[in-house]
Every structure is written in C-alpha cells, then in structure tokens.
Amino acid sequence: MKRKVYLKMKTLPEARKALLSLFPAGDLLGEEEIASRAAAGRVTSRPVIARLSSPGVHAAAMDGYALKAEETFSARDDRPLRLEIGTHALPVNTGMPLPDAMNAVVMVEHVVEENGDTIILRAPVFPWQNVRKIGEDIVATEQVFPSNHLLAPYDLGALLASGNPRIMVWKRPLVEIIPTGSELVDMEGMNLEQLSRGTVSESNSAILAAMSRAAGAVARVRGIVPDDYEKIRQAVVDAVNSDVHCIVVNAGSSAGSADFTVRVVEELGTVLVHGVTMMPGKPVILGVVSEKPVIGIPGYPVSAIVAFEQLVVPLLCRLQARPEPSPRKVRARLATAMPSRAGMEEFRRVIAGKIGDRLVASPVKKGAGSISTVTKANAILRIPLESEGFEEGRSVELELLRPEQDLEKTLICIGSHDLTLDLIADRFKRQSPSFQMASSHVGSLGGLVAVSKGLAHMAGTHLLDPEDGTYNESYVERFVTGREVFLVNLVFRQQGLMVAPGNPVNIKSIEDLARSDLVFVNRQPGSGTRVLLDYELQKAGIDPGDISGYENEEYTHMAVAVSVLSGKAHAGLGILSAARALGLDFIPVCEERYDLLVPRDCQDHPVVSMALDCICHADFKRDVEALGGYSTRETGRVVWQG
C-alpha cells in the first residue's frame, strides 16, 4: 500500500478553528438535571434563579441580645442604660432568627449582666447593627449563576442556600478511546515474562482517559484493535453509532503504509485536517463522521499528549462550555541552547529552577517516544514555527506545569551524567515532596560553563588532566571565572568497556578498539568520558581516526549501554553501574573521581544544602555502593576550593 502525504497540513490555530467552529457549546451534548451536591466541576446549561432568599429571615450576626435600637439611644458611659432580659433584651445566638419587633443585636461582650435579669449598656446601638437582613446574600428571583458557569466547590453552597437542590447542566462529553496497533499488549494481569520480543505495553489510553476526565469528560477505552483496516473501520463505526460524543483513535494517524485512520475517516465522513505544523504531534487527524468529531492521535506518547492537549482538550471544553485551562506564565533564562526546526511550532519540556533572583530553565531530553520527558518537566517552552530556536542565556516565556512556588525548590544540576544523581533526586522527594532535582546531561565541560554563567546550582564533573592525572581542578580554574566555587567529591567510580553479554567478539582492552571488525559508540565532546577515552587512546598509541564509530556520540552512560545492548555497537566506554543495569559485560579500564562543583553563593540555598547533606548520609552511601562500581570513601568531602 502506498504511503499518504500530508495534503491538508494546517497551523495549530488553523486546525483548532477548523475543528471548534463545527461544534458550538452544548449542541452535541444536551443537558441533564443533577443534584446540586454533586455539581462541582459541572457547567450550567441555563441560568440558575434563586427560589429562596438567603437569609430567609432577619438573623442575628453575633451572639448577644436582640433589642430595639431606638430604646438604646440614651445609653452613655457616664449614664448607663439598664434593659430587662426577656422583655427589652432577648438572648440570641449567631444565625438565630431575630425576634419580632427587634431590629438590632448587641454583642454579649459589650454588655454587663446584672443579677441575671438585666443588662447594662454604656453605648447606643444603631438600627440593624449585627443583623443579617432578609436577602442580604441572595434575594429570591435574582440570578445566582448565568448559563455556562463552571461550578466550583463553594458554589454549591449558593445553590442550596438559594433553594436549588437540583439544577440543569450540560451533559459530560463521553469520549471513546480506541488504541490501535498489532504490537500492543494490555499489561493488566500479565507477567513481564509473558511479553514477547517486539511487543509494547499499551499505556497511551490510560493517559488520554485521565486527561479527558481532567477536562470534565467521561472516558471509555475500547480493547486494543490490531493494524487491520476493516477492524479499525468497524471500531470507528461502532463508536459513531453509540452514545459517545467524541472518538479518539490512537496511533495509525501518520503517513505509513499501515496507518489506516485517515482512510477510515475519509470513507466514513470528512477529513478536516491531516497534519498540524507542531512538534511533537504533527501527524494528527481531525475529522467528522455522522456529525461527531473523530480525531486520530499519534502513537508516540509525547506526540499523543501534545496533540490531545492542544486539540482534544479545547474541544471537550467547548462542548460543555467549560473554560480552557490557562497555564501560569513566567520568564526564565535558558541554561543551554535549544535549536528548533523552522516551520514547526515546537513544544519543549523543561525544568525550571530559581538561581539567585532569576529563573533558569534546563531542557529535558527530546523525543516523541520518551514519556519521561513529560513526567520530569515542570514547564513547557513553546518555540514559534517561524523560529529556528533560542540561544543559551535567552530570556523566554514558559508555561508552568507545577505551582510557581515549586520552582524555588528545584535544584538545577548541569554537567556529567551519573546514576547516583538519580539516588539524590529520589531522596529529595522522600525528604520533601515539593523539592525536585533536575539533571541536564551536557557533559562535564558544559556543566562548568553553566556554573560559570550562573545557570546552574551545581555541576557534575570528572575531567582528567592528562598532564598530572588529577581530576577537575585545572579545568575549573580555566573555565570558571568570576565566581567562588568548591568541589565536593560524590564518588569514585569504575570506567571500562561495556560489551554484549558473553563478550562475543572477545574484546580485552582499549587496544582492541582499533580492530576493523568492531564498531564503537562514543560520548560527546566535552564529556569526562570522552576526555578519558582520548587519554587512553594516546597512551596506547591509537589514532581516533582508526576507530570505526568514534564519531557515533551519545549523551549518557545509559544511552551508550543501550547502543551496545541493541547491537548498534560492539563496545562503548562507560561506568560499571550502567553495564550492570542492562546486563552487559564490563572490562575495567580505570577508576576515576566524580565531583560536584558548587558556587559559594549557592551553598546556603535550601536545595543545595539538602543535596550536600543527603550525600553524607550512611544510607545514601550504602545505596551507591549497591549499584556496583562505586567507592564512597571520600563522598561529601570538600576536595578543592577556589
């Protein structure tokens, strides 16, 4: 079957307009009557009119005595007034109806009781003092809420106080989510051992269903449909003929030969848009079948989330006249450059934190299939379609995914990757759930530069000086200027060659990397591992140009390990804990020192203090040692001060 091209590409605003203009608020849903006590989060479909006044009678606003204000006008401090209790002064509590003929309440603390039958006043009371008059809050026949009002929890009190135990609201939109893909399996009730090679756990429907509910809708997930045109068509037909208001087909929206959604929508109805100029989420389909919206969502998790956020959530809100979510926006400086492709609006997840008096944003790794980029981020940077990205240090606008106050509790760590940073991050959340550690892996040298520019609270570094065999100090002196800093040892760790289980190609040492039958995977320039490799190659007399794959670069030890495990490369230089995590064999090369570089002016920041305290704990050191390939003999010790 031929692949389809994106013939109806639209910008995001054009795509939204094409879809939303067809579905006015409420028309597709209809209305229903519900109990007011269960109405929070629902939207009124018609005005709510007060059937009762609130309060319904004149009522005491304070504990005290009800009386006639006119009888107290003569009261003076030097000429107190005495009123008989039960005749001219009647005891009342807050909320009690005001006795007939009484028009004021004097607070109990403003009188003196005498003999239990008289009160003494030393100041007059004016009419209606400390009284809630009939209808002071709500007057019968007035409008309590207009049509299309999103009811908050505290609105329920007004509904009940105004005599409306039941109200009319728009029905919740019912969304049917149809996951498609022959490779998908439902993990419910399965053992991991039952998963065969090439199968993928179906998880997108759980995300999209939860997002539907957050938008006020009801979600229904259909069983997995394989990549079969007739079966996908039948699933859409069944959904359209049911009581659902919106159909979301997940995966199969791209232009591949097995992507059937657009053909199904074309045959059954009308395709409004196939492809939107946004990234991730480009291969989205917007269509209408039997006057119901049918939306094809890409299969990659991040693409699915962005497409759903930008197109389906606005539709669900519009159907029930619910206001769209409006994220809080702040400005921050970019810790690293963020290039982008012109012609596509890009949604980049970032982690923002406060350094000094300014916010700094660090990007999480990029990838439409990487769900962790969403779970780790606390903000979104939208790069306009006419832009080719932003340079390092640029002031940009962010849309927050978390409360703004959480940004002051986020530690920005930029530099070399190490698995022990994940242990610190976990301890952060265990000690204080609002605290977060954000690690951006740009290599040791990149971390030093970030600290020098005030774009990070700390940096991980393991840069070997080939001249004297020391670590980090000479590089800090060279690249960190204008700031007082110090180095704290985090770990000593084993670096070596990671190879496939059983070492099938019989790699024994660095010298073997020059063999013509081997493919190597490297780390990026500026990383400590790259510096170490070049040092070891120089010692062995090997020209980097003689190594096949020397130019193949990854940004983390785990990425190198994955390349070896997948067969993309025969070997890569990395740490023992990464090899162990993926079951690879390991050929030791050397032990190296991995430090944290900390600016002196960040030392007392709560997140930095917590991190430095954390690494000194005995249980943290125990967890580090358990990873394998680490020594904590100097962990927490200041090894150098500038």
KEKE-350470 format. One record per residue (C-alpha): x, y, z; residue in three letters. Coordinates in steps of 0.001 Angstrom, whole numbers, padded with zeros to 6 digits, always signed. Each point is the difference from the previous one (the first is absolute). Example, Ala and Ser with C-alpha at 12.3 -4.5 7.8 and 13.67 -1.06 7.14 Angstrom:
// KEKE-350470
+012300-004500+007800ALA
+001370+003440-000660SER
END
This chain:
// KEKE-350470
+000000+000000+000000MET
+001270+003479-000832LYS
+000833+002459+002728ARG
-002146+003102+000284LYS
+001510+003463+000092VAL
-001294+002814+002189TYR
-002181+001804-002518LEU
-002001+002047+002511LYS
+002671+001312+002380MET
-001211+002894+002145LYS
+001536+002197+002643THR
-001220-000681+003517LEU
-002331+003047+000107PRO
-001435-000981-003408GLU
-000550-003585+001111ALA
-001713+001068+003219ARG
-002285+002385-001886LYS
-000904-002650-002573ALA
-001035-002414+002740LEU
-001569+002247+002628LEU
-002097+002037-002423SER
-002060-003098-000770LEU
-000997-000705+003594PHE
-001751+002814+001902PRO
-000227-000352+003774ALA
-002544-002532+001157GLY
-001541-000807-003388ASP
+001513-003470-000217LEU
-000501-000871+003663LEU
-003439+001096+001132GLY
-000789+000766+003633GLU
-000943-001964+003098GLU
-001288+000655+003499GLU
+002286-000940+002891ILE
+000148+000454+003766ALA
+001702+003246+000987SER
+002106-001862+002558ARG
+001657-001862-002901ALA
+000349+003008-002315ALA
+003608+001099+000666ALA
+001913+000053-003286GLY
-003178+000034-002095ARG
-001187+002839-002258VAL
-003450+001574+000235THR
-002057-000367-003164SER
-002502+002729+000939ARG
-000130+002844+002548PRO
-000449-000992+003644VAL
-002694+002162+001638ILE
-000356+000330+003769ALA
-003165-001604+001297ARG
+000672+001134+003564LEU
+001661+003020+001562SER
+003088-000522+002106SER
-000334+000569+002816PRO
-003710-000619-000110GLY
-000618+001987+003202VAL
+001718+002803+001869HIS
+002663-001863+001988ALA
+002474+000743+002760ALA
+003518+000468-001308ALA
+001557-000281+003474MET
-000618-001647+003348ASP
-001635+002505+002310GLY
-003351+001632+000674TYR
-002687+001048-002494ALA
-001616+003335+000762LEU
-001561+003108-001470LYS
+002777+002386-001003ALA
-002194+003028+000763GLU
-000189-000997+003660GLU
+003817+000219+000343THR
+000652+003500-001360PHE
+000275+001501+003489SER
+002746-002382+001159ALA
+003226+001775+001009ARG
+003151-001016+001779ASP
-000862+002369+002818ASP
-003705-000844-000150ARG
-000361-003778-000603PRO
-003279-001420-001227LEU
-001629-003007+001645ARG
-002265-002333-002037LEU
-001998-002878+001376GLU
+000955-003406-001448ILE
-003007-001764-001539GLY
-001935+003201-000571THR
+002227+002668-001576HIS
+003061-002216-000631ALA
-000344-003545-001308LEU
+003016-002412-000047PRO
+000963-001171-003528VAL
+002783-002065-001544ASN
+001617+000553-003395THR
-002382-001037-002799GLY
-003173+000006+002089MET
-003042+001822-001438PRO
-000390+003463+001427LEU
-003046+000166+002317PRO
-002951+002046-001250ASP
+000243+003747+000612ALA
+003743-000203+000674MET
+002350+001711-002471ASN
+003524-000277+001434ALA
+002341-002264+001935VAL
+002501+001089+002604VAL
+002994-002290+000365MET
+000126-001894+003271VAL
+003475+001349+000775GLU
-001300+003591-000261HIS
-002478-000331+002881VAL
+000140-000772+003692VAL
-002574-002366+001469GLU
-001460+001049+003335GLU
-001696-002502+002292ASN
-000759-002280-002976GLY
-003041+002050-001029ASP
+001445+003283-001244THR
+002667+001143-002452ILE
+001906+003261+000250ILE
+000951+001934-003166LEU
+002494+002859+000017ARG
-000384+000852-003754ALA
-002958+000140-002381PRO
-000706-002546-002741VAL
-001023+001162-003457PHE
-002836-001650-001982PRO
+000931-003311-001669TRP
+003357-000147+001754GLN
+001303-003596+000060ASN
-003006-001233-001996VAL
-000065-001895-003295ARG
-003086+001326-001774LYS
-002295-002076-002206ILE
+001644-000477-003429GLY
+003275+001595+001098GLU
+001866-002741-001902ASP
-002525-001204-002589ILE
-003421+001381-000864VAL
-002702-002316-001326ALA
-000528+000347-003804THR
+003514+001400-000621GLU
+002523-001870-002162GLN
+002422-002045+002054VAL
+002105-001252-002926PHE
-000270+000641-003753PRO
+000020-002651-002710SER
+003339-001649-000750ASN
+001393+000553+003504HIS
+002603-002507+001194LEU
-001071-000890+003525LEU
+002714+000088+002644ALA
-000328-001922+003300PRO
-001015+003156+001914TYR
-002711+000757-002584ASP
-001978-002971+001313LEU
-000772+001956+003171GLY
-001614+002764-002041ALA
-002077-002535-001936LEU
-001404-001561+003151LEU
-000401+003299+001872ALA
-002018+001399-002920SER
-002431-002929+000069GLY
+001424-001960-002943ASN
+000645-003589+001122PRO
+000101-001068-003670ARG
+001229+001883-003079ILE
+000329-000408-003756MET
+003520-000494-001388VAL
+001562-001031-003280TRP
+000579-003723-000216LYS
+003588-001124+000318ARG
+001483-000838-003409PRO
+000612-003727-000351LEU
+003322-000706-001704VAL
+000764-003406-001488GLU
+003707-000716-000305ILE
+000963-002680-002521ILE
+003607-001224+000389PRO
+001321-001577-003207THR
+003146-001945-000789GLY
+000849-003657-000572SER
+003038+000360+002274GLU
-002034+001180+003009LEU
-000832-002145+003022VAL
-002107+000707+003072ASP
+002235-000365+003067MET
-002944-000532+002342GLU
+000350-003450+001537GLY
+003130-000867-002015MET
+003399-001063+001268ASN
+002983+001796-001462LEU
+001333-003396-001058GLU
-003020-000375-002302GLN
+001076+002959-002138LEU
+001514-001141-003256SER
+002639+001888-001945ARG
-001476+002885-001980GLY
-003101+000450+002148THR
-000799+003338+001626VAL
-002049+000666+003107SER
-003095+002004-000932GLU
+000149+003042+002289SER
-001199+002974-002042ASN
-003674-000719+000625SER
+000530+000362+003760ALA
+001601+003425-000548ILE
-002669+001207-002427LEU
-002843-001267+002194ALA
+001419+001841+003014ALA
+000424+003175-002062MET
-003621-000346-001177SER
-001226-000235+003583ARG
+002100+003035+000989ALA
-001816+001917-002754ALA
-003385-000958+001482GLY
-000767-002867-002380ALA
-000756-003683+000510VAL
+002452-002397-001646ALA
-000644-003463-001384ARG
+002917-002073-001261VAL
-000613-002659-002629ARG
+002087-003148-000187GLY
+003132+000077-002151ILE
-000717-000116-003755VAL
+002739-001503-002227PRO
+001380+001759-003087ASP
-002760-001235-002276ASP
-001986+002441-002114TYR
-003346-001787+000301GLU
+000312-000460+003766LYS
+000922+003631+000569ILE
-002848+001088-002270ARG
-002467-002154+001921GLN
+001224+001371+003327ALA
-000624+003559-001218VAL
-003429-000932-001397VAL
-000976-001614+003303ASP
+001112+003083+001931ALA
-001786+002432-002315VAL
-003236-001996+000299ASN
+000206-000084+003801SER
-000699+002684+002592ASP
+003514+001500-000108VAL
+000558+003634-000891HIS
+003650-000145-001090CYS
+002133-002831-001442ILE
+003782-000042+000437VAL
+001971-002545-002025VAL
+003466-000385+001444ASN
+002826-000836-002461ALA
-000359-000628-003712GLY
-000268+003738-000691SER
+003354+000383-001734SER
+000846-000506-003679ALA
+001299-003564+000174GLY
-001386-002880-002016SER
-001699-001475+003102ALA
-001503+003314+001160ASP
-003660-000503-000825PHE
-001799+002673+002026THR
-000100+002669-002693VAL
-001416-002473-002550ARG
-002695-001047+002471VAL
-001034+003599+000696VAL
+000059+000855-003715GLU
-002257-002933-000807GLU
-002465+000550+002852LEU
-000033+003801+000157GLY
+002195+003050-000584THR
+003672+000637+000759VAL
+000405+003614+001098LEU
+003722-000111+000745VAL
+002738-002593-000491HIS
+003177+001335+001537GLY
+000574+003039+002191VAL
+003167+002094-000026THR
+000984-000833+003567MET
+002640-002242+001485MET
-000572-002447+001523PRO
-003493-000896-001182GLY
+000180+000840-003715LYS
-001838-003075-001381PRO
-003355+000833+001602VAL
-003292-000520-001864ILE
-003109+002097+000575LEU
-003157-001324-001574GLY
-003771-000212+000298VAL
-002108-003138-000408VAL
-003792+000174+000400SER
+000339+003423+001626GLU
+002376-001335+002641LYS
+003674+000966+000296PRO
+002429-002825-000795VAL
+003597+000835+000870ILE
+003069-002029-000890GLY
+002752+000403+002591ILE
+003652-001037-000637PRO
+001298-003084+001758GLY
+003173+001380+001585TYR
-000914+000947+003596PRO
+001243+003598-000021VAL
-001549+000610-003428SER
-003278-001425+001273ALA
+000062+002223+003086ILE
+000794+003204-001893VAL
-002618-000687-002695ALA
-002612-000807+002642PHE
+000866+003084+002091GLU
-000088+002369-002944GLN
-003002-001341-001919LEU
-002149-002492+001912VAL
-000028+001792+003363VAL
-001187+003287-001600PRO
-002731-001957-001799LEU
-001180-001736+003184LEU
-000044+003337+001806CYS
-001934+001655-002816ARG
-002620-002754-000124LEU
-000913+000626+003640GLN
+000639+003801-000083ALA
+002829-000534+002459ARG
+002895+002493+000011PRO
+003254-001384-001373GLU
+002850-000480+002474PRO
+002120+003146+000151SER
+003575-000754+001088PRO
+001960+002436+002133ARG
+002823+001585-002005LYS
+003422+001139+001194VAL
+003248+001118-001585ARG
+003259-001885+000390ALA
+003499-000151-001476ARG
+001023-003064-001980LEU
+002853-001982+001517ALA
+000854-001532-003378THR
-000720+000808-003637ALA
-003214-001479-001416MET
+000067-000227-003801PRO
-003236-000689-001860SER
-001225-000561-003521ARG
-001568+002999-001702ALA
-003505-000614-001298GLY
-001056-002093+003035MET
-001274+001286+003324GLU
+001948-002013+002552GLU
-001118-000882+003521PHE
+003071-000659+002152ARG
-000204-001287+003553ARG
+002417+001711+002377VAL
+000846+000066+003682ILE
+000181+003479+001478ALA
+001566+000997+003305GLY
+000936+003191+001789LYS
+003685+000926+000171ILE
+000556+003197+001928GLY
-002762+002399-000982ASP
-000751-001452-003445ARG
-001578-003093-001487LEU
+002116-002320-002119VAL
-001428-002674-002306ALA
+001766-003184-001004SER
-001435-002256-002759PRO
-000803-003625+000686VAL
+001040-002438-002684LYS
-001866+000191-003271LYS
-002026-002799-001561GLY
-003638-000569-000957ALA
+000216-003526+001408GLY
+001570+000971+003335SER
-002784+000221+002575ILE
+002582+000880+002683SER
+000442+003402-001654THR
-003548+000793+001086VAL
+000163-001458+003499THR
+003216+001844+000902LYS
-000876+003438-001399ALA
-001562+002851+001969ASN
-000485+002415-002919ALA
-000470+000184-003773ILE
+001871+002224-002429LEU
-001884+000682-003227ARG
+002349+000816-002870ILE
-001905+001867-002770PRO
-000150-001601-003430LEU
+001909+002895-001573GLU
+002918-000443+002436SER
+003085-002190-000332GLU
+000331-000213+003764GLY
+001529+001990+002833PHE
+003591+000515+001049GLU
+001407-000697+003449GLU
-000821+002745+002513GLY
-003038+001242-001961ARG
-002939+001274+002043SER
-003046-002075-000969VAL
-003618-000383+001095GLU
-000952-003296+001667LEU
-003389-001551+000668GLU
+000109-001558+003452LEU
-001123-003573+000637LEU
+000485+000298+003783ARG
-000649+002775+002552PRO
+002408+002922-000340GLU
+001184-000324+003600GLN
+001368-003473-000842ASP
+002596+001601-002286LEU
+001855+001339+003036GLU
+000255-003595+001232LYS
+001577-001372-003185THR
+003716-000774-000147LEU
+001561+000524-003436ILE
+002968-002327-000535CYS
+001666+000252-003410ILE
+002992-002005-001139GLY
+001142-003593-000116SER
-002431-002869+000322HIS
+000208-002453+002886ASP
-002542-002454+001403LEU
+000585+001234+003546THR
-001708+003275-000946LEU
-003231-001996-000241ASP
+000520-001181+003583LEU
+000352+003623+001137ILE
-003176+000912-001900ALA
-001895-002836+001674ASP
+001166+001046+003469ARG
-001119+003562-000789PHE
-003561-001149-000622LYS
-000003-002289+003034ARG
+001221+002711+002357GLN
-002189+002766-001418SER
-002496-000808-002803PRO
-000011+003593-001252SER
+003775-000068-000603PHE
+001314-001155-003380GLN
+003407-000616-001538MET
+000363+000689-003708ALA
+003013-001484-001784SER
+000971+001041-003511SER
+002725-002117-001558HIS
+002192+002198-002195VAL
+003390-001355+001024GLY
+002458+001084+002681SER
+001319+003012-001911LEU
-003520+001221-000771GLY
-000758-000172+003717GLY
+003006+002134+000907LEU
-001042+002623-002540VAL
-003577-000006+001337ALA
+001215+000595+003560VAL
+002329+002771-001196SER
-002957+001743-001702LYS
-002298-000366+003019GLY
-002295-002473-001767LEU
+000268-002898+002473ALA
+000061-000625+003745HIS
+002675-002655-000484MET
+001721-002090-002665ALA
+001177-003605-000133GLY
+003524-000353-001385THR
+002736-002615-000490HIS
+002555+001677-002261LEU
+003426-001639-000014LEU
+003059+002196-000429ASP
+002360-002117-002167PRO
+002990+002029+001162GLU
-000074-001044+003646ASP
-002843-002527+000332GLY
-002099+002257+002259THR
-003725+000556-000405TYR
-002003+003188-000521ASN
+002107+002671+001768GLU
+001941+001249-003023SER
-003158+000114-002143TYR
-001904+001963+002657VAL
+002823+002535+000230GLU
-000017+000354-003777ARG
-003734+000112-000782PHE
-001709+001386+003138VAL
+000732+003692+000346THR
-001404+002704+002215GLY
-001573-002375+002539ARG
+001210-001588+003208GLU
-000587-003745-000227VAL
+001000-003233+001693PHE
+000075-003689-000918LEU
-001711-002640+002130VAL
+000749-003618-000751ASN
-003062-002046-000878LEU
+001565-003368-000890VAL
+002948-001834-001426PHE
-001246-002267-002775ARG
+001171-002693-002384GLN
+000227+000916-003678GLN
+000387-002746-002559GLY
-001125-001503-003273LEU
-003614-001158-000087MET
-000480-002981-002305VAL
-002793-002427-000835ALA
-000706-002836+002469PRO
+002610-002715-000370GLY
+002333+002396-001867ASN
-000660-001763-003328PRO
+002655+001948-001941VAL
+002671-000594+002662ASN
+000885+003596+000901ILE
+002748+000119+002637LYS
+001309+003562+000166SER
+000028+003503-001509ILE
+002435-001253-002649GLU
-002750-002199-001512ASP
-002037+003056-000989LEU
+002216+000456-003048ALA
-001084-003371-001402ARG
-001696+000274-003379SER
-002803-002399+001002ASP
-001186+002141+002961LEU
-002389+002966+000189VAL
+000368+002391+002939PHE
-002498+002451+001551VAL
+001500+003147+001509ASN
-001018+002812+002349ARG
-000357+003614-001107GLN
+002923+002470-000032PRO
+000396+001749+003363GLY
-001095-003030+002003SER
+002412-001421+002540GLY
-000314-003451-001558THR
+001048+001377-003401ARG
+003039+001663+001610VAL
+000864-003290+001722LEU
-000349-001958-003250LEU
+002278+002378-001892ASP
+002557-000228+002818TYR
-000069-003814-000076GLU
+000242-000051-003811LEU
+003015+002307+000150GLN
+001668-002284+002549LYS
-000662-002999-002255ALA
+001255+001829-003098GLY
-003341-000292-001816ILE
-001215+002636-002461ASP
-003728+000752+000634PRO
-000486-000053-003779GLY
+000817-003710+000039ASP
-003010-000793+002212ILE
-003216-000817-001849SER
-002811+001866+001763GLY
+002167+002546+001804TYR
-002332+002669-001396GLU
-003150-001798+001276ASN
-000946+002046+003093GLU
-002415-000440+002906GLU
-000627+002307+002965TYR
-000333-002437+002916THR
+001558-003226+001231HIS
-003380-001714-000268MET
-000373+001095-003632ALA
+003399-001522-000755VAL
-001059-003199+001783ALA
-003213-000157-002032VAL
+001988+000355-003242SER
+002136-002990+000986VAL
-002971-002058+001163LEU
-001922+000667-003226SER
+002956-001059-002159GLY
+000508+003464-001449LYS
+003565-000128+001348ALA
+002326-002703+001293HIS
+001423+002126+002812ALA
-000215+003326+001770GLY
+001871+001616+002868LEU
-002142+000486+003085GLY
-000518-000700+003677ILE
-000472-003432+001561LEU
-003414+000832+001494SER
-001406+000759-003479ALA
+001336-003313-001324ALA
-001523-001862+002950ARG
-003358+001722-000444ALA
-000359-001510-003490LEU
+001779-003293+000626GLY
+003089+000815-002105LEU
+003498-001325+000537ASP
+002603+002479+001219PHE
+003750+000269-000598ILE
+001539+002380+002577PRO
+002252+002798-001259VAL
+000523+002284+003011CYS
-001503+001567+003126GLU
-000868+003697-000238GLU
-001129+002745+002371ARG
-003449+001522-000530TYR
-000624+003309+001809ASP
-002728+002574+000427LEU
+001001+003593-000777LEU
-001927+002429+002237VAL
+000034+003838-000149PRO
+000688+001511+003409ARG
-003008+002335-000307ASP
-002317-002992-000521CYS
+001330-001955+002977GLN
-002731+001136+002409ASP
-002884-000358-002461HIS
-002427-002538+001556PRO
+000150-002376-002972VAL
+003797+000059-000116VAL
+000276-000489+003762SER
-002360-002950-000218MET
+002057-001596-002777ALA
+003295+000423+001869LEU
-001548-001383+003204ASP
-001546-002887-001917CYS
+003275-001348-001392ILE
+001568-000129+003476CYS
-002599-002422+001370HIS
+001127-003573+000593ALA
-003098-001468-001667ASP
+000643+002060-003155PHE
+003551-001354-000158LYS
-001329-003512+000512ARG
-002433+000402-002909ASP
+002801+001345-002211VAL
+002301-002923+000783GLU
-002841-002410-000796ALA
-000082+001269-003601LEU
+003420-001513-000575GLY
+003191+001629-001252GLY
-000022+002839+002549TYR
+002069+000963+003014SER
-001322+002545+002515THR
+003250+000296+001954ARG
+000074+003807-000427GLU
-003680+000714-000699THR
-001020+003368+001461GLY
+003552+001245+000537ARG
+001047+003367-001441VAL
+002945-000986-002211VAL
+000827+003443-001437TRP
-000889+003643+000585GLN
+000489+002865-002407GLY
END
